[in-house]
Amino acid sequence: MSNAPTPESSETDGGRGLFYPGGRTGVLLIHGLSGTPVEMRFIANGFAREGYTVSCPQLAGHCQSVEDLRRSTWVDWYTSTETALLDLKSRCDHVFIAGLSMGGILALRLAERHPDLVRGTMCYAPTLWLDGW
């Protein structure tokens, strides 16, 4: 028997992301390149159990075909995160952002562009430069 919270459908990405309603402090979780919101579920569950409102949107072009991913750009992915940030901020007084790999870079970009909305960032294995593999 699991005590993991049950997510609701995310409204900002057509119901493909994870959303856990909670208190007035929110956490936006951003998955990595070619990843899915599910890869952030363990972290999302932990924050949700502590009473935070948690949003983990699906980035544009992800969770579909390889062609859809290839057609999408970092600007599309960033737009997905910005939409989710604005939605989360409408529900919460304080918002923190965390991202995995490329999602960490998007989190830093959001914090830079929206210092009035973002209280802090957490980067899990951020990809700061590609090493060629």
Long-range contacts (C-beta under 8 A, 24 or more apart in sequence): 3-49, 4-45, 4-49, 5-45, 5-48, 5-49, 7-44, 7-48, 7-54, 10-37, 10-55, 10-56, 10-57, 10-58, 10-84, 11-87, 12-55, 12-57, 12-80, 12-83, 12-84, 12-87, 13-57, 13-58, 13-80, 13-83, 13-84, 14-58, 16-57, 16-58, 16-63, 17-55, 17-56, 17-57, 17-58, 17-84, 18-44, 18-54, 18-55, 18-56, 19-54, 19-55, 19-56, 20-44, 20-45, 20-47, 20-48, 20-52, 20-53, 20-54, 20-55, 21-53, 21-91, 22-47, 22-48, 22-51, 22-52, 22-53, 22-54, 23-51, 23-52, 23-53, 23-92, 24-53, 24-92, 24-93, 24-94, 25-52, 25-53, 25-92, 25-93, 25-94, 25-95, 25-96, 26-52, 26-53, 26-54, 26-55, 26-88, 26-89, 26-91, 26-92, 26-94, 26-95, 26-96, 27-52, 27-53, 27-54, 27-55, 27-95, 27-96, 27-97, 27-98, 28-54, 28-55, 28-56, 28-57, 28-81, 28-84, 28-85, 28-88, 28-95, 28-96, 28-97, 28-98, 28-107, 28-110, 29-54, 29-55, 29-56, 29-97, 29-98, 29-99, 29-100, 29-103, 30-56, 30-57, 30-59, 30-81, 30-97, 30-98, 30-99, 30-100, 30-103, 30-104, 30-106, 30-107, 31-56, 31-58, 31-59, 31-62, 31-99, 31-100, 31-103, 32-99, 32-100, 32-101, 32-102, 32-103, 33-101, 33-102, 33-103, 33-127, 34-62, 34-69, 35-62, 35-100, 35-101, 35-103, 36-62, 36-63, 37-63, 39-100, 40-100, 43-98, 43-124, 53-88, 53-91, 53-92, 55-84, 55-87, 55-88, 57-81, 57-83, 57-84, 59-103, 74-106, 77-102, 77-106, 78-106, 78-109, 78-110, 81-106, 81-107, 81-110, 82-110, 82-113, 82-114, 85-110, 85-114, 85-117, 85-118, 86-117, 89-117, 94-119, 95-119, 96-120, 96-121, 96-122, 97-121, 97-122, 98-122, 98-123, 98-124, 99-123, 99-124, 99-126, 100-124, 100-125, 101-125, 101-126, 101-127, 102-127
